[in-house]
Amino acid sequence: MRQFRAAVEAEPGNPMALSVLAFQAIATGDEPAARKWFERVRDQPRIERDKVENLRQLYYKQFGKSPP
């Protein structure tokens, strides 16, 4: 995960890094981090909408509610 955080520091809108960090936070049940990373994924126009929707569904399954 360190490499993905470094990628986001170097390029804050890095689609791959944002997506991986959101997925990892969701998968490990870290809701505050999942919310933070999901919001950044959602706001990044370079990430395909179907990938955003997939993360939204995973968030819902993990936390029982839709992300903000």
Secondary structure in CASP SS format (residue, H / E / C, confidence):
PFRMAT SS
TARGET T0000
AUTHOR 0000-0000-0000
METHOD secondary structure of the structure
MODEL  1
M C 1.00
R H 1.00
Q H 1.00
F H 1.00
R H 1.00
A H 1.00
A H 1.00
V H 1.00
E H 1.00
A H 1.00
E C 1.00
P C 1.00
G C 1.00
N C 1.00
P H 1.00
M H 1.00
A H 1.00
L H 1.00
S H 1.00
V H 1.00
L H 1.00
A H 1.00
F H 1.00
Q H 1.00
A H 1.00
I H 1.00
A H 1.00
T C 1.00
G C 1.00
D C 1.00
E H 1.00
P H 1.00
A H 1.00
A H 1.00
R H 1.00
K H 1.00
W H 1.00
F H 1.00
E H 1.00
R H 1.00
V H 1.00
R H 1.00
D C 1.00
Q C 1.00
P C 1.00
R C 1.00
I C 1.00
E C 1.00
R H 1.00
D H 1.00
K H 1.00
V H 1.00
E H 1.00
N H 1.00
L H 1.00
R H 1.00
Q H 1.00
L H 1.00
Y H 1.00
Y H 1.00
K H 1.00
Q H 1.00
F H 1.00
G C 1.00
K C 1.00
S C 1.00
P C 1.00
P C 1.00
END
